[in-house]
């Protein structure tokens, strides 16, 4: 039976792991390769590395890091952050990434999704979508949630899938970093799309993750701080999910 | 010598990395002479079946691979190309395994709607052959695919996703796995080790 996936997310700046609280106040939490290997050994089903470097230098460091991750880690990993062209995606594929996420650049130019999917396959493209509610409507945002766009969440998610995105990674900017749980109704609606949905932003407890995987019908849950600060170690989380009848890989 | 068939279907790095982690030396090659001289051959592959098959034909490897006598392991598309046909691009394949590759149907199941591609960790059952030595029924492996081989007498492991398909195939010296052992953690590493330790 297909397992629900638990995915630690590592934010990388200039080659180091950081975690943003509301994408601000970044704190260092360790060496990315070592931390990823630790999570893989503990039972993480996949890893996501997001490059939040602001400089060219930082980006080059990230590509080198991807090469080191690929050599060491024996589970799938996804990389993202600042991917703006097919060449960017190809560079990360060559470095050993299994998937890339596209976010702001795809909102700006949606054909980026078509182009990457056509060249490397849909399984390689994850559409990452950040959104927040404005007057009861889910508005897609870019640049780490700072810039609202004209796009509406469900319409954009559908378009991303139609253009070839193989998975959707949705972060509610209303919930990210709050540890108050996920917007499960919104996830359940996204789950009507024919591709896997990865839930991100808001996990504080085992119950939150269990809810988004059941009521929210998400295929995977992505989290950072509960793992980085060892509040809920992955084996504890997975055991608790199994006890709730949720299929997980143990 | 371990030969990894390099026929320009894209990323060989993950297989190469897995062999490095297993401590194995290998050569990336499309040279028929090197493949015939190898004591293990791995046929990886990502992408689309009919174009991958065309690339094998361009290199005349479609005639070479079925005649190899050492242990051969096809991974994902590599395994599919060892079947009779694939619905993906209506490809005629090498016919090593007596089965056909069909599109996963998806749709509804008792567990809820099934999405295609089948992405993530799923269980393998009915394990046969030394490829799975030391592994238990229900071990989890990592999948990313939209097409799968129907079960047949050469099926040596199955996975159920709506219906059962061949998670792995085995016939004489030929093996194939639909999942990605190179991305399947300790279970995948054990399968790769078992393949490297097979007696021809």
Boltz contact constraints between the chains, C-beta under 6 A:
constraints:
  - contact:
      token1: [A, 2]
      token2: [B, 120]
      max_distance: 6.0
  - contact:
      token1: [A, 2]
      token2: [B, 122]
      max_distance: 6.0
  - contact:
      token1: [A, 3]
      token2: [B, 121]
      max_distance: 6.0
  - contact:
      token1: [A, 5]
      token2: [B, 120]
      max_distance: 6.0
  - contact:
      token1: [A, 45]
      token2: [B, 121]
      max_distance: 6.0
  - contact:
      token1: [A, 70]
      token2: [B, 17]
      max_distance: 6.0
  - contact:
      token1: [A, 71]
      token2: [B, 17]
      max_distance: 6.0
  - contact:
      token1: [A, 74]
      token2: [B, 185]
      max_distance: 6.0
  - contact:
      token1: [A, 75]
      token2: [B, 185]
      max_distance: 6.0
  - contact:
      token1: [A, 76]
      token2: [B, 183]
      max_distance: 6.0
  - contact:
      token1: [A, 96]
      token2: [B, 13]
      max_distance: 6.0
  - contact:
      token1: [A, 123]
      token2: [B, 117]
      max_distance: 6.0
  - contact:
      token1: [A, 123]
      token2: [B, 144]
      max_distance: 6.0
  - contact:
      token1: [A, 194]
      token2: [B, 115]
      max_distance: 6.0
  - contact:
      token1: [A, 196]
      token2: [B, 115]
      max_distance: 6.0
  - contact:
      token1: [A, 196]
      token2: [B, 119]
      max_distance: 6.0
  - contact:
      token1: [A, 249]
      token2: [B, 121]
      max_distance: 6.0
  - contact:
      token1: [A, 249]
      token2: [B, 140]
      max_distance: 6.0
